[in-house]
């Protein structure tokens, strides 16, 4: 947020989309979150077609995002490793 404010970049979805909007549903944790945002300058705002953002579009985006995230594979050891102060260069 600080970077955006410092550089005059607006997180326009905060101002134009409903506050309960989200782009990802985690069925594993039963949570919803916002994985991405719409960034623009003040001159870019009029160029965004907010009328094209409707429930079917959001549902399609959520489905596509879920498909892409499901294709990501992570090594189990990487997921279970939790030593914050580890100096082993193989873990970087």
KEMI-895297 format. One line per 5 residues: number of its first residue (from 1); their letters; for each residue x, y, z of N, C-alpha, C, CB. Coordinates in Angstrom, 2 decimals, m for minus. Glycine has a CB too. Example, Ala and Ser with C-alpha at 12.3 -4.5 7.8 and 13.67 -1.06 7.14 Angstrom:
// residues 2
1 = as = 13.19/m5.69/7.80/12.30/m4.50/7.80/13.20/m3.30/7.80/11.31/m4.47/9.05  12.85/m2.25/7.08/13.67/m1.06/7.14/12.90/0.03/7.87/14.08/m0.60/5.72;
***
This chain:
// residues 92
1 = xxxxx = 0.83/m1.19/0.00/0.00/0.00/0.00/0.88/1.26/0.00/m0.94/0.00/1.21  1.92/1.26/0.81/2.78/2.43/0.88/3.40/2.73/m0.49/3.88/2.24/1.93  3.88/1.67/m1.17/4.47/1.86/m2.49/3.46/2.49/m3.44/4.98/0.51/m3.06  2.25/1.97/m3.44/1.21/2.52/m4.33/0.95/3.98/m4.00/m0.09/1.70/m4.21  0.82/4.29/m2.73/0.58/5.68/m2.33/1.75/6.58/m2.73/0.35/5.76/m0.82;
6 = xxxxx = 2.96/6.11/m2.49/4.14/6.91/m2.82/4.26/7.17/m4.32/5.40/6.20/m2.32  3.85/6.20/m5.14/4.01/6.31/m6.58/2.76/6.81/m7.32/4.41/4.97/m7.14  1.71/7.13/m6.57/0.48/7.63/m7.20/m0.30/6.55/m7.91/0.81/8.71/m8.16  m0.11/5.32/m7.50/m0.85/4.19/m8.09/m2.07/3.91/m7.21/0.06/2.91/m8.23  m3.21/3.80/m7.86/m4.45/3.57/m7.13/m4.84/2.10/m7.19/m5.58/4.44/m7.71;
11 = xxxxx = m5.28/1.57/m6.07/m5.83/0.21/m6.04/m7.33/0.39/m6.26/m5.50/m0.55/m4.66  m7.70/0.48/m7.52/m9.04/0.94/m7.88/m10.15/m0.01/m7.49/m9.11/1.18/m9.34  m9.86/m1.30/m7.37/m10.92/m2.22/m6.99/m11.43/m1.92/m5.58/m10.44/m3.67/m7.09  m10.59/m1.38/m4.72/m11.05/m0.99/m3.39/m12.18/0.03/m3.46/m9.88/m0.42/m2.57  m12.09/0.94/m4.41/m13.07/2.02/m4.52/m14.28/1.68/m5.37/m12.40/3.23/m5.07;
16 = xxxxx = m14.13/0.76/m6.34/m15.19/0.53/m7.31/m15.94/m0.78/m7.16/m14.62/0.60/m8.65  m15.37/m1.76/m6.49/m16.05/m3.05/m6.33/m16.61/m3.16/m4.92/m15.08/m4.22/m6.62  m17.64/m3.98/m4.74/m18.22/m4.15/m3.40/m17.16/m4.61/m2.40/m19.37/m5.17/m3.44  m17.29/m4.18/m1.18/m16.29/m4.48/m0.15/m16.19/m5.98/0.13/m16.63/m3.74/1.14  m17.23/m6.75/m0.17/m17.19/m8.18/0.09/m16.70/m8.97/m1.14/m18.56/m8.67/0.51;
21 = xxxxx = m16.09/m8.30/m2.11/m15.56/m8.97/m3.29/m14.35/m9.83/m2.93/m15.18/m7.94/m4.36  m14.15/m10.90/m3.68/m12.99/m11.76/m3.50/m12.70/m12.46/m4.81/m13.23/m12.78/m2.35  m11.48/m12.98/m4.94/m11.10/m13.66/m6.18/m10.67/m15.10/m5.94/m9.99/m12.90/m6.87  m10.67/m15.56/m4.70/m10.27/m16.94/m4.43/m11.04/m17.49/m3.25/m8.77/m17.03/m4.18  m11.52/m18.71/m3.39/m12.19/m19.42/m2.31/m11.36/m20.64/m1.96/m13.64/m19.82/m2.69;
26 = xxxxx = m10.95/m20.73/m0.71/m10.19/m21.89/m0.25/m11.15/m22.88/0.39/m9.07/m21.48/0.76  m11.40/m23.98/m0.30/m12.28/m24.99/0.27/m11.59/m25.71/1.43/m12.71/m26.01/m0.81  m10.26/m25.74/1.42/m9.53/m26.39/2.50/m9.66/m25.63/3.82/m8.06/m26.53/2.13  m9.70/m24.29/3.73/m9.77/m23.47/4.94/m11.10/m22.76/5.12/m8.67/m22.45/4.92  m11.99/m22.96/4.14/m13.30/m22.32/4.17/m13.17/m20.80/4.33/m14.14/m22.89/5.31;
31 = xxxxx = m12.27/m20.23/3.52/m12.04/m18.78/3.55/m12.10/m18.21/2.14/m10.69/m18.46/4.21  m12.28/m16.93/2.07/m12.26/m16.21/0.81/m11.20/m15.11/0.93/m13.66/m15.61/0.45  m10.46/m14.87/m0.15/m9.45/m13.83/m0.11/m9.31/m13.19/m1.48/m8.10/m14.40/0.35  m8.58/m12.10/m1.50/m8.37/m11.35/m2.72/m6.92/m11.53/m3.13/m8.72/m9.83/m2.53  m6.68/m12.32/m4.19/m5.32/m12.64/m4.61/m4.72/m11.59/m5.53/m5.28/m13.96/m5.29;
36 = xxxxx = m5.53/m10.81/m6.15/m5.01/m9.82/m7.09/m5.84/m8.56/m7.01/m5.00/m10.38/m8.53  m5.32/m7.50/m7.56/m6.00/m6.21/m7.52/m5.90/m5.53/m8.87/m5.41/m5.32/m6.42  m6.69/m4.51/m9.04/m6.64/m3.70/m10.26/m5.90/m2.42/m9.89/m8.08/m3.39/m10.83  m4.70/m2.26/m10.46/m3.88/m1.08/m10.18/m3.91/m0.17/m11.40/m2.43/m1.48/m9.82  m4.04/1.11/m11.15/m4.03/2.08/m12.24/m3.66/3.45/m11.69/m5.41/2.12/m12.95;
41 = xxxxx = m3.49/4.38/m12.59/m3.31/5.77/m12.20/m4.68/6.45/m12.30/m2.24/6.51/m13.10  m4.76/7.66/m11.87/m6.06/8.37/m11.93/m6.53/8.54/m13.38/m5.96/9.74/m11.26  m5.60/8.63/m14.32/m6.01/8.77/m15.73/m6.48/7.45/m16.33/m4.86/9.32/m16.55  m6.14/6.33/m15.70/m6.57/5.04/m16.21/m7.95/4.62/m15.76/m5.60/4.00/m15.79  m8.47/5.22/m14.70/m9.77/4.82/m14.17/m10.88/4.89/m15.21/m10.13/5.71/m12.99;
46 = xxxxx = m10.99/5.96/m16.01/m12.09/6.00/m16.99/m11.99/4.91/m18.06/m12.11/7.35/m17.66  m10.84/4.31/m18.21/m10.66/3.28/m19.24/m11.10/1.89/m18.79/m9.20/3.23/m19.66  m11.39/1.72/m17.52/m11.81/0.41/m17.00/m13.32/0.29/m17.19/m11.42/0.24/m15.50  m13.75/m0.79/m17.82/m15.17/m1.04/m18.05/m15.75/m1.83/m16.88/m15.39/m1.80/m19.39  m16.15/m1.11/m15.85/m16.65/m1.75/m14.64/m17.96/m2.49/m14.90/m16.86/m0.72/m13.54;
51 = xxxxx = m18.70/m2.11/m15.94/m19.98/m2.76/m16.22/m19.79/m4.21/m16.67/m20.75/m1.98/m17.29  m18.60/m4.55/m17.13/m18.37/m5.93/m17.57/m18.02/m6.86/m16.41/m17.25/m5.96/m18.60  m17.91/m6.32/m15.22/m17.60/m7.14/m14.05/m18.93/m7.53/m13.40/m16.66/m6.38/m13.04  m19.35/m8.77/m13.68/m20.60/m9.27/m13.13/m20.36/m10.64/m12.50/m21.68/m9.36/m14.23  m21.37/m11.20/m11.87/m21.21/m12.48/m11.17/m20.70/m13.61/m12.08/m22.52/m12.89/m10.56;
56 = xxxxx = m21.27/m13.78/m13.29/m20.74/m14.85/m14.15/m19.26/m14.65/m14.50/m21.56/m14.93/m15.44  m18.84/m13.40/m14.72/m17.43/m13.13/m15.02/m16.55/m13.46/m13.82/m17.24/m11.66/m15.43  m16.99/m13.08/m12.65/m16.22/m13.35/m11.43/m16.16/m14.85/m11.17/m16.83/m12.63/m10.22  m17.29/m15.55/m11.37/m17.31/m17.00/m11.18/m16.35/m17.69/m12.16/m18.74/m17.55/m11.37  m16.35/m17.25/m13.41/m15.43/m17.80/m14.40/m13.98/m17.56/m14.02/m15.71/m17.21/m15.76;
61 = xxxxx = m13.70/m16.37/m13.55/m12.34/m16.03/m13.11/m11.94/m16.91/m11.93/m12.24/m14.54/m12.72  m12.86/m17.08/m10.96/m12.56/m17.92/m9.81/m12.28/m19.36/m10.23/m13.73/m17.89/m8.81  m13.07/m19.88/m11.15/m12.86/m21.26/m11.62/m11.51/m21.40/m12.32/m13.99/m21.67/m12.57  m11.18/m20.46/m13.17/m9.90/m20.51/m13.88/m8.73/m20.40/m12.91/m9.82/m19.39/m14.94  m8.86/m19.50/m11.94/m7.81/m19.34/m10.93/m7.62/m20.63/m10.14/m8.14/m18.18/m9.97;
66 = xxxxx = m8.72/m21.26/m9.75/m8.65/m22.51/m9.00/m7.95/m23.58/m9.82/m10.06/m22.98/m8.61  m8.29/m23.69/m11.11/m7.64/m24.67/m11.98/m6.13/m24.42/m12.04/m8.24/m24.61/m13.40  m5.74/m23.19/m12.21/m4.31/m22.87/m12.31/m3.59/m23.16/m10.99/m4.12/m21.40/m12.71  m4.21/m22.81/m9.88/m3.58/m23.04/m8.58/m3.47/m24.53/m8.27/m4.36/m22.35/m7.48  m4.42/m25.31/m8.73/m4.37/m26.76/m8.51/m3.24/m27.42/m9.29/m5.70/m27.40/m8.89;
71 = xxxxx = m2.75/m26.78/m10.32/m1.67/m27.33/m11.12/m0.29/m27.04/m10.54/m1.74/m26.78/m12.52  m0.24/m26.28/m9.46/1.04/m25.96/m8.83/1.40/m27.11/m7.89/0.97/m24.60/m8.06  2.58/m27.65/m8.06/3.04/m28.71/m7.16/4.21/m28.20/m6.34/3.43/m29.99/m7.95  4.15/m28.48/m5.07/5.22/m28.08/m4.16/5.74/m29.33/m3.46/4.73/m27.03/m3.12  7.03/m29.36/m3.26/7.66/m30.46/m2.56/7.15/m30.48/m1.11/9.21/m30.34/m2.61;
76 = xxxxx = 6.78/m31.67/m0.63/6.25/m31.79/0.73/7.23/m31.25/1.76/5.91/m33.24/1.04  8.52/m31.53/1.57/9.53/m31.05/2.53/9.53/m29.53/2.59/10.93/m31.56/2.15  9.30/m28.90/1.46/9.26/m27.44/1.44/8.06/m26.93/2.24/9.19/m26.92/m0.01  6.94/m27.61/2.11/5.74/m27.18/2.82/5.84/m27.40/4.32/4.53/m27.90/2.28  6.53/m28.45/4.73/6.60/m28.78/6.15/7.80/m28.14/6.86/6.66/m30.28/6.32;
81 = xxxxx = 8.70/m27.53/6.11/9.89/m26.91/6.70/9.51/m25.59/7.37/10.99/m26.69/5.63  9.88/m25.42/8.62/9.49/m24.19/9.32/10.61/m23.57/10.15/8.33/m24.49/10.21  11.85/m23.86/9.83/12.97/m23.27/10.56/13.29/m21.91/9.97/14.21/m24.21/10.52  12.87/m20.87/10.63/13.01/m19.51/10.12/14.46/m19.08/10.00/12.27/m18.55/11.02  15.28/m19.49/10.94/16.68/m19.03/10.95/17.63/m20.00/10.24/17.14/m18.83/12.39;
86 = xxxxx = 17.13/m20.84/9.35/17.96/m21.83/8.66/18.96/m21.11/7.74/17.06/m22.82/7.84  20.21/m21.54/7.81/21.27/m20.97/6.96/21.70/m21.91/5.83/22.48/m20.62/7.81  20.98/m22.99/5.64/21.31/m23.96/4.60/20.98/m23.34/3.24/20.53/m25.30/4.81  21.99/m23.15/2.39/21.76/m22.49/1.09/20.86/m23.31/0.17/23.09/m22.23/0.39  20.72/m24.62/0.41/19.81/m25.45/m0.40/18.35/m25.08/m0.15/20.04/m26.92/m0.09;
91 = xx = 18.07/m24.39/0.92/16.69/m24.03/1.27/16.30/m22.63/0.79/16.51/m24.12/2.77  17.20/m21.95/0.11/16.89/m20.59/m0.38/16.13/m20.64/m1.66/18.15/m19.77/m0.57;
***
